[in-house]
Amino acid sequence: MTDRLSGSPNQVDDVLIASIQSILLSQDRDRLRQIERQVAAIRSVHESQTQALRQQVGDLLSAIDAAQQTARNSQESARDLQVEVELLRRKAQSDSKD
């Protein structure tokens, strides 16, 4: 560095300014890398959580579909039983008239 400082005062100032900028920018670069690592970690967590939530939503939708199918089957069974009860009631009325 002494060779670079042996020039004119303007050259010396330019070299010193460049050195100071390099030091300051180095700290900024280190901080930027640290922030980039934090952002990458947050993204990774976000992606994992998003995938887990998608899986939960899929599971819930499947459970809803199954519950709706069960409800439809129950309604159909109830209608069948109502028809059967009505037929038995009519038969009982018919038998009681005889």
Buried (B, 14 or more C-beta within 10 A) or exposed (E): EEEEEEEEEEEEEEBEEEEEEEEEEEEEEEEEEEEEEEEEEEEEEEEEEEEEEEEEEEEEEEEEEEEEEEEEEEEEEEEEEEEEEEEEEEEEEEEEEE
